[in-house]
Amino acid sequence: MSRRSRRGARTGVGKASIDMNSLIDLTFLLLVTFILTIPALEQGITIMLPRAKTDLLPNKNNKANTITLDVNHKLFLNDVPTTLDELENTLKEKVALDPDVPVLVRGDERLEYGEVMDVVKVVYKCQVRKMALVTVEK
């Protein structure tokens, strides 16, 4: 190959490049979005849990039913507002489908003891075999 043809080959073909700035910006935007939204999805109702040492409730699919009683005396089953009567009916249906259905009871520490125990009585009445009171680790 002559000197002229080598020089022409170099100058005639441009070098391909990809501008990564916009992709990096998009990645950081998505990262910040997920960092801000994930904690809100995990815990929909804000309550102050009592502090105690607890063991994790074993279950086969990590889909425990969560009963929450907030400081305003509102009752929720899996973040859906409910009443004690509706809670009892729903839990009886779930126990009929799966006798080992796990139930987690989350009660705000500012509530009176009797209010949380009313919910626990409903859980026992429905013959739930696996029930745990949720607390914050000491």
C-alpha positions as CSV (number, residue, x, y, z in Angstrom):
1,M,0.0,0.0,0.0
2,S,1.3,3.4,-0.8
3,R,1.7,6.3,1.6
4,R,-1.1,8.2,0.0
5,S,-3.7,5.4,0.3
6,R,-2.9,4.9,4.0
7,R,-3.3,8.5,4.8
8,G,-6.6,8.7,2.9
9,A,-8.0,5.7,4.8
10,R,-7.3,7.4,8.1
11,T,-8.9,10.7,7.3
12,G,-11.9,9.4,5.4
13,V,-13.3,7.3,8.3
14,G,-14.5,9.1,11.4
15,K,-14.1,7.6,14.8
16,A,-17.4,6.5,16.4
17,S,-18.2,7.8,19.9
18,I,-21.1,7.7,22.2
19,D,-22.0,10.7,24.4
20,M,-22.5,9.2,27.9
21,N,-23.4,12.4,29.7
22,S,-27.2,12.1,29.1
23,L,-27.1,8.4,30.1
24,I,-25.3,9.2,33.3
25,D,-27.8,12.0,34.1
26,L,-30.7,9.7,33.5
27,T,-29.2,7.0,35.7
28,F,-28.7,9.4,38.6
29,L,-32.2,10.7,38.2
30,L,-33.6,7.2,38.4
31,L,-31.4,6.4,41.4
32,V,-32.6,9.4,43.3
33,T,-36.2,8.7,42.4
34,F,-36.0,5.1,43.7
35,I,-34.2,6.2,46.9
36,L,-37.0,8.7,47.7
37,T,-39.9,6.4,46.8
38,I,-39.0,3.0,48.2
39,P,-39.2,3.9,51.9
40,A,-42.6,5.3,51.4
41,L,-43.8,2.1,49.7
42,E,-42.5,-0.1,52.4
43,Q,-44.2,1.6,55.3
44,G,-47.4,3.4,54.2
45,I,-48.7,4.4,57.7
46,T,-46.4,6.2,60.0
47,I,-46.6,5.1,63.6
48,M,-44.1,5.0,66.6
49,L,-43.4,1.3,67.4
50,P,-42.5,0.3,70.9
51,R,-38.9,-0.8,71.5
52,A,-38.2,-4.4,72.3
53,K,-36.0,-7.3,71.2
54,T,-38.0,-9.5,68.8
55,D,-37.5,-12.5,66.5
56,L,-38.6,-12.5,62.9
57,L,-41.9,-14.3,62.1
58,P,-41.1,-17.2,59.8
59,N,-43.3,-17.6,56.8
60,K,-42.9,-19.3,53.5
61,N,-43.4,-16.4,51.1
62,N,-42.6,-13.2,53.2
63,K,-46.2,-12.0,52.5
64,A,-47.4,-11.5,56.1
65,N,-50.7,-9.7,56.6
66,T,-50.0,-6.5,58.5
67,I,-52.6,-5.0,60.9
68,T,-51.8,-1.4,61.9
69,L,-53.5,0.6,64.6
70,D,-52.3,4.3,64.4
71,V,-52.4,7.0,66.9
72,N,-55.7,8.3,65.6
73,H,-57.3,5.0,66.4
74,K,-57.7,4.0,62.8
75,L,-57.3,0.3,61.9
76,F,-55.7,-0.9,58.7
77,L,-55.2,-4.3,57.2
78,N,-52.4,-4.3,54.7
79,D,-52.6,-0.5,54.5
80,V,-56.3,-0.6,53.7
81,P,-58.6,1.1,56.2
82,T,-61.0,-1.4,58.0
83,T,-63.1,-1.9,61.1
84,L,-62.8,-4.7,63.7
85,D,-65.8,-6.5,62.3
86,E,-64.4,-6.4,58.7
87,L,-61.0,-7.4,60.1
88,E,-62.5,-10.5,61.7
89,N,-64.4,-11.5,58.6
90,T,-61.3,-11.0,56.4
91,L,-59.0,-12.9,58.7
92,K,-61.5,-15.8,59.0
93,E,-61.5,-16.1,55.1
94,K,-57.7,-16.0,55.0
95,V,-57.3,-18.7,57.7
96,A,-59.8,-20.8,55.9
97,L,-57.6,-20.6,52.8
98,D,-54.3,-21.1,54.6
99,P,-54.3,-22.1,58.3
100,D,-50.7,-20.9,58.7
101,V,-51.3,-17.4,57.4
102,P,-48.8,-15.0,59.2
103,V,-50.2,-11.9,60.8
104,L,-48.1,-8.9,62.1
105,V,-49.8,-6.5,64.5
106,R,-48.3,-3.0,64.5
107,G,-49.7,-0.7,67.2
108,D,-48.5,2.9,67.9
109,E,-46.8,3.1,71.3
110,R,-48.9,6.1,72.2
111,L,-52.1,4.0,72.3
112,E,-53.5,2.5,75.4
113,Y,-52.8,-1.2,76.0
114,G,-56.5,-2.2,75.8
115,E,-56.9,-0.8,72.2
116,V,-54.1,-3.0,70.9
117,M,-55.4,-6.0,72.9
118,D,-58.8,-5.6,71.2
119,V,-57.1,-6.2,67.9
120,V,-55.1,-9.1,69.3
121,K,-58.3,-10.7,70.6
122,V,-59.8,-10.5,67.1
123,V,-56.7,-12.3,65.7
124,Y,-57.0,-15.0,68.4
125,K,-60.7,-15.3,67.8
126,C,-60.0,-16.0,64.1
127,Q,-57.6,-18.9,65.2
128,V,-54.5,-17.4,63.5
129,R,-51.6,-19.7,64.3
130,K,-48.8,-17.3,63.5
131,M,-49.1,-13.9,65.0
132,A,-46.4,-11.4,66.1
133,L,-46.4,-7.9,67.6
134,V,-44.0,-5.6,65.6
135,T,-41.5,-3.6,67.6
136,V,-38.4,-1.6,66.9
137,E,-35.1,-3.2,67.8
138,K,-33.4,-1.8,70.9
